Amino acid sequence: MRLYVGGLPYQTTEQELLDLFEQVGQVAQASVITDRETGRSKGFGFVEMSDEQEAQAAIARLNGTLLGNRTIIVNEARERQMAGSRGFRERERRPATSYRSGRY
């Protein structure tokens, strides 16, 4: 099960994230998301756990706890939205001829 981990201190490394979640169960992969241009952490990451029960235990045990000086959020990761779809719905467009047609 893939878990989203938000609110990470910016200096958190992938190894620290891995170590934290291995206290609860077996971790297949841990990644901290970084900015493409600067290489700095964006303050969130993902952890892939092999066993679903261990993943649920990690959510219950770690969500809302302190890591460094920040409260972290741990929940099941959602599928990524398609590129360009930021929650806005496309407006219905009027035909180009409806405005000013025949007025001038």
Phi and psi in degrees as a GROMACS rama.xvg file:
@    title "Ramachandran Plot"
@    xaxis  label "Phi"
@    yaxis  label "Psi"
@TYPE xy
-93.8258  128.916  ARG-2
-113.447  141.412  LEU-3
-92.4695  135.887  TYR-4
-126.294  111.365  VAL-5
-112.47  164.161  GLY-6
77.1126  21.491  GLY-7
-68.7566  142.177  LEU-8
-59.1995  142.793  PRO-9
-63.8225  -20.8257  TYR-10
-90.3328  2.50685  GLN-11
-64.1382  132.222  THR-12
-98.7328  164.981  THR-13
-62.3642  -36.0331  GLU-14
-65.2506  -40.4642  GLN-15
-64.3961  -39.5337  GLU-16
-64.3457  -44.2726  LEU-17
-59.7152  -47.8985  LEU-18
-60.7123  -40.7714  ASP-19
-61.7063  -48.0852  LEU-20
-77.2066  -23.5161  PHE-21
-70.0687  -14.1294  GLU-22
-67.1486  -22.0171  GLN-23
-101.894  -35.9465  VAL-24
-175.003  -172.878  GLY-25
-76.7396  127.386  GLN-26
-106.061  126.575  VAL-27
-82.1228  -37.8075  ALA-28
-160.511  147.311  GLN-29
-137.171  136.468  ALA-30
-142.369  139.84  SER-31
-104.073  128.168  VAL-32
-80.4653  131.684  ILE-33
-121.104  156.621  THR-34
-69.9035  133.606  ASP-35
-61.7889  -38.6368  ARG-36
-82.5509  -43.0509  GLU-37
-96.4833  -22.2087  THR-38
79.5451  1.1004  GLY-39
-82.516  150.344  ARG-40
-62.3991  144.411  SER-41
-93.034  0.262326  LYS-42
87.0414  15.3655  GLY-43
-148.817  165.615  PHE-44
-160.98  -173.588  GLY-45
-134.708  145.263  PHE-46
-128.151  130.135  VAL-47
-104.424  119.581  GLU-48
-111.049  139.169  MET-49
-67.878  -38.8238  SER-50
-107.041  128.769  ASP-51
-64.7528  -37.4554  GLU-52
-65.0789  -39.5882  GLN-53
-67.0352  -36.6261  GLU-54
-64.1309  -43.921  ALA-55
-63.5592  -37.2325  GLN-56
-65.4979  -38.0003  ALA-57
-64.3304  -41.3311  ALA-58
-60.78  -49.7255  ILE-59
-62.7619  -39.0541  ALA-60
-83.0584  -35.7965  ARG-61
-102.907  -22.5849  LEU-62
-62.1579  127.044  ASN-63
85.6304  5.26515  GLY-64
-91.3987  166.118  THR-65
-90.3317  135.045  LEU-66
-127.157  117.35  LEU-67
64.7961  -122.803  GLY-68
-112.287  17.6122  ASN-69
-123.996  145.903  ARG-70
-84.7336  123.976  THR-71
-94.4605  153.923  ILE-72
-112.755  129.261  ILE-73
-128.491  122.309  VAL-74
-152.904  173.906  ASN-75
-67.355  132.185  GLU-76
-69.0344  141.512  ALA-77
-96.9489  158.334  ARG-78
-63.95  142.853  GLU-79
-69.3949  139.604  ARG-80
-70.2926  152.823  GLN-81
-64.0879  146.723  MET-82
-56.8662  136.855  ALA-83
89.9753  -16.0613  GLY-84
-98.662  95.3775  SER-85
-105.877  27.4764  ARG-86
92.2954  -5.38427  GLY-87
-89.3893  140.303  PHE-88
-96.7838  141.343  ARG-89
-69.4888  136.4  GLU-90
-77.7146  149.273  ARG-91
-71.7474  128.43  GLU-92
-92.8171  140.865  ARG-93
-81.4393  150.271  ARG-94
-60.2628  144.819  PRO-95
-60.5844  -21.4509  ALA-96
-86.147  -10.7751  THR-97
-72.5684  -30.0963  SER-98
-94.9658  127.938  TYR-99
67.0685  7.10829  ARG-100
-69.1026  123.745  SER-101
75.7971  4.1524  GLY-102
-83.2024  -32.3906  ARG-103
